[in-house]
Amino acid sequence: MSKHTVVLIPGDGIGPEVMNAVRLILDASGAPVEYVERHAGVAALERGGDDVLPIDTVDAVREHHVALKGPCTTPVGGGFSSVNVALRKKLDLYAAVRPVRSLPGVKTRYENVDIVIIRENTEGLYSGIENRITDDVVISLKVATREASERIARFSFDYARSRKREKVTVLHKANIMKLSDGMMLDCARRVHDSEYPDIEYSEVIVDAGHMRLVQDPLQFDILMCENLYGDIVSDLCAGFVGGLGCTPGANIGDKDSVFEAVHGSAPDIAGQDLANPLALLMSATMMLNHIADTMQDDEARASADRIKAAYNHALEDGQRTRDLGGELGTRAFAKAVIERM
């Protein structure tokens, strides 16, 4: 059986712990993957580098096309820029995909949530173009292009069709951002009408959309967003199903893809065997399904199915980490999943 090389980027804080747990589960599942390890974030600096995103890490992803990444620290209000944003821009990973679904055994105030947030990943305010005009005045520029707006629209509708989902809703602020968000709406409408008329389409102003989400998240299916709105709404939706420890993420480009947990590096609990590896594990199953889709590998999909069934079974049996009201540590949760595979 041929194996696919995956670039492992453990990240910072709890990253190495959750990555080790996920790797144990991947190996136990018989997933047809092998690994090369590279580093980013504070971990890269601690190994003597002078860049939080070393070129050998980027080049490894370009060579092998698939990476599984742990959380990287991003300083607040100063320090180095986001490693995550830089990696997405360098590899042109223009579509962030964040599925949010209710999990067995994880009780929240909502049931049967099944939403996918698709976020344009390269533009908007996250372009990071800021200028200090005076000591007391700063300007941040929101960048939007027709090319990026059209491709994220096409990606969203194609995702809906390929996964037999019914509706795409665009969250926007075109009532105020008439040019930038207005262009995204124009692109979404034209792509929908000309190429995907079979998919239901709607538009909701982003602030009203957040209100509607907390009233009833079941009314939404796929949410398409520009960069900043998508970042915010994906964390909001994570709260419907147990938090960021229960939600995976993928960053997809035409050539390369990086799968990652969307939570932070949690340095306060690093090294204590307390971290929940579920989000990174779910991201790894997305990665295996991506390999199955792009490389026609049925064994990769079978491994993804085995892992998903096992972690669902573990959660249903009450095998949960502390953030979900359980008592298990990182290693014990990995063991519980492997025992049910």
N, C-alpha and C positions, 0 to 999 in steps of 0.2 A: 504494500500500500504506500503510495507516494505521500509525502508530508509537505505542508505549506509552512514556510518560514514566517514567523510573527515576531515583530520587534516589541520587546517588553520594555516599558519605561516605568520603573517602579514609582518614581516621584518622591515626594517629601513626607515628613510626618508619619502618618499611619500607612502611607502608600506601600512601602516594602512589605509590611505585615499582611495587608489585604491581598497584595499581588502574590505572595507566597501561598496563601490559602487558596486563591483561585487557581494557581498553577497546579497544586495538588489535585484539585477537583478535575481540571482539564485532563491531567494525565490519567486519573482513575477512569474517566469516561471513555478513554480510547480515542480522544480527538486527534485527527490526523495533522497535528501541528508540531513544529519544533521551534526553538527560540534563539534569538540573539538579543542580548541586553544592552540598552543604551540609557543615558541619563539626561535629565533636564531639571531645571529649577535649582533650589539650594543644593540638592544632591550633586549636581554637576560642579558647582563651585567648591564643595567640600572635597571633591576628588582632584582638586588642583587646577580646575579649568578657570577661564576668565569670562565665560559666557554662560548665561543660564539656559541657553538653547544652543548647544554645540553643533557645529556643522556636521559632525559624524553621526549625530542622532537624526538630523534631518535627512542626510544622505542615506542612512539605513532604511528609513521609511520609503524614500523614493526608490530604493533598490527592491525592497520586498513588498511594498504597496499596502501592507496591513500592519497596524500597531495596536497594542493594548496598553493603555496608559493609566497610571495611578494619579492621584491629586498632586498638584504642584502649588507651593506657597506663592501667593501674590501679596506683596506689602500693600497696606492701605495708606493712601495719601502721600506716598513718597517711595523711594527705592526703585527697584527695577520694574520694568513693564511686565504685563501678564505673559507668562510662557504659553498659556493656552491660546491667547489671541495671536501671538507671533507664529505659533506652529500652524494654526489654521490659515493664516495669510501666506506663509511661505509655501505651503503645499496646496493652496487654493482649495481648501476643504469648505466649499461654499454652503453646504447644507448640514445643519445640525438637526439630528433626529432624536427626540426624547419621548419614548413611550411612557405612559403613566397608566397603570392598571391596578385594580384592587387585587390583593394577594390573599390566599387562604390563610386563616389563622391570624391575620393582622387586622384587628377590629378598629375601624374609624367611624366617624359619623356618616360616612357615605359608603354605599355598596355598589358594586358593578360598574365602577368607573373604568373607562377604556378610552383614553384620549391620546393622540399623538401630536406633539408640538414640533413643527418644522420651521426652523429659524434660518433666515439668511445670515451667513456666518462671517462675512468679510467686509461689510460696509457699515453705514450708519455712524452713530457717535463712537462706536467701538473702533473706528479707523484710527482713533487716538491722535487726531490733529488738533492740538491745543496751542494757543498763543497767549502770552501775558502781554497785555496792552499797557497797563500800568501796574503798580504794586497792588492795586485794588480792583483791577478789571482783567478778567480772563475770558477768552473766546474759545469755544469748542465747536468744531465744524462737523455737521452731519453730512456724510457723503452718500449719494444714491446715484446709481447708473441704470439705464434701461437694460443693459445686458444682464446685470446681476438680478434685477427685478424679474425679467422674463425667465431666466433659468431657474430661480427658486420657485416661481409659479409652475413652470413645467415639471420640475422635480416633485412638487407637492401633488399635482394632479396625477402624475404617473405613479407615485407611491400609492395614492388612493385606489387607482384602477388595479394595480398589480396585486394589492392586498385585499381587494374586494371590500373596500370601505366606501361609505355612501356620500360623505359631505366634506367639503373644504370650506372653512370659515377664515377669512382674512381679518386679523386684528390690526387696526390702523388708527391714525390721528390725522386723517386727511382734511378734517374740518379746520385744523390749525396749520399743519404741515402740508399745505396745498400742493407744493411742487414735488417734494420728496415722497411723502406717503401717497400723494395723488398719483404720481407716476407708477408706484407699485400697484395701486388699485387698477389703473388703466391696463397695465401689463397682465394682471391676473384676469381681468375681464376678457381681454382679447384672446389670451391663451385658452381660457375655459370655453369661450363661445366657438372658437375655430377648431379646437382639437379635443376637448373633453366635455362635450355637452351632456354626456351620460352621467357625469358627476354633479351632484347638487352643490350649489355655490351660494355663499352668503358673505356679507361684510358687516362687521361690528366695530364701533369705535372702542378703542382699547380700554378706556376706563369703565365704560358701561359693560364691556365684555367681562372684566374682572368681577363686577357686581353679579352678573348673570352666572358666572362660574361658581361663585360661592353659594348662590341660591340653588342651583341645580346643575352640577357638572355633566349629568347624563345627556343634556341637550346638545353637547358638542362631540365631534368626531375627530377631525383633523383641524388643528389651528395653524395657520400660516402667518408668520410674523417677520417684521424686520428685526435687526439684531438685538437692540436693547429691549424691545417689548418681549421678544422670545425668551431672553434670559430671565426676565422677571416673571413672566407667566408660567414658565416651566417649573420654577421653584414654588410658585403658588400651587400649581397642580400637584406637585410632589406631596404637599401637605394633605391632600385628599386620601392618600394611600399609605401614610405612615412616615413620610419624610424623605429626605434626600438619600438616606441609606437604602431606600427601596426603589430607586429609579435609575435606569441605565441611560447611557448617551452614546451617540455615534456622530462623527464628523466625516462627511462624505464628499469626495471630489470625483472628478472624472477618472483619475488614475489612482489616487491613494485614499486610504481611509484610516481614521484613528478612532478607536473605541475607548471610552473612558467613563469612570464614575463621575458624576457631576457635583459631588460634595467636596468639601475642602479637605485640607491636609491634617486638621485637628491635632496640632502639636501638643496640646495639653494632655492627650491620652496616648500619645505615641509610645510604643515599646511596652505597653502594659497589657497586651492581649485583650483589649476591650473593644476594638473597632469592629464594625459590622462589614463583612466582605460581600454582602449580597449585591449591592449596586454594581460593583466591579464584576461580580460573577454574572449578573444579568447582561452587562455590557459584553462579556465574553461570549455569551450565547448569541447575542446579536452579531458578533464578529463571525462566529461559526456559520450562522445562517447567511451572512454576506459572502463568505468563502463558498458556501454551497451554491449560491445564486450566480456568482461571477465566474466560478471555476468548475461548475457542474460536478460537485463532489457530494454524493449522497451520504457518505460516511460522516462528513462534517455536519450535515443536517441531523443525522441520527444521533450524533454526540450532543448537539444542542438540545434535541428533544429529551435525551436521557437526563441531562443536567437540569433542565427546566422542570421536568416531572419530579426529580429528586428534591430540589429546593422547595417546590410547592408542597411536597409530601412532608418534608421536615417542618415547615412552618405550620402546616395543618396539625402536626403532632405536638405543637407547642415548643419546638426547638428554635428558640429565638435569642438574639443578643439583647443586651440591656436596653439599648435605645428603643427596642420594640416590646419592652416589658418582660423580657426573659432574663435568664441568668448565664447564658453561654458566652464564652470568650470567642475570639476570632478563630483559634485552632479548633475548638470544640464544635463550632458551627460547621466548619469545613468537614470535620469528621462525621457529623450528623448527616450532611448531604451525601457524602461518599457511601455511608452505610445504606442509604436508600436508593442507590443507583442500580 
